[in-house]
Amino acid sequence: MSNNQFPDRPSDPAWIKSSYSGTSGGECVEVAVGLSAVLVRDSKNVNGPVLRVAGRGWGTFVGFASGRKGIGA
């Protein structure tokens, strides 16, 4: 997906760490929300790859992960 709002290596967006991350630095993710995409990265590797997900796709994922929505619903 192409999104001109974010550079190739997004460092400017406001990243939010998962509330489930805790303080031990285990398996954590961070997200940054833009106008047409949500960016997801590994909080232990902030210079690593970034996953871009369209807003609608992110909503479907969150619904499924939270158990409120099944696949294809």
N, C-alpha and C positions, 0 to 999 in steps of 0.2 A: 504494500500500500504506500502511496506517495503522500506525504504531508509536509508542505512547505513551512509549517509552523515550527518544526523541530529541526535542528541541524542533524547531520549524519550521526554524530556522537553527542546525544543530548546531554548537556551539562547545565543549561540554563533553567529547565523546568523545575518547578517546586516538587521535589520528590517526597513522598510520604511513606514511611516504613510501616509495614503491617503491625497491627496491634498485637498479633500473636508472636512477634519476633522475640520478645523478651530481651534480657540483657546479656545472655550468654553468647549471642552471635551465631546461633545454630543455623538452621535453614530458613533464611529470611528473604522476603521480596519487598521491593519498593515500587510504588506506582506514581506516575505523573499524569495528570488529566489535561488534555488539550481540547480544542474546539471539535475536532473530528476523530480523535484517537486517544487511546489510553496507552501509555508506555509502561512496560514492566521490566525490571532488572533485578539481578541478584545483588542484595545489599552488601555481600562480602566481596563483590567484584564490580564496583561501580564503573569501571572503565571497560567492562566486558560487553557482550552483546546485549541489545535492547530489543525486546519484543514489542511490536506495534499492533494494537488491536483496535479495529473500528468500534466506535461507541456502542452500536447495536450488538456486536459480537461480545463485547465486554459484559453488557447487561445479561446476555444469555448465559455466559460463563458464570457470573456471580450468582444468578438464579439457580443454576444447576449445582454449583458447589455448596450453596447454602441449603440445598434440599427443597427449595420452594418451587422448582420448575424442572420438569423432566426434559430430556432431549426431544426435540421436535414439537414441544408444547408451545 
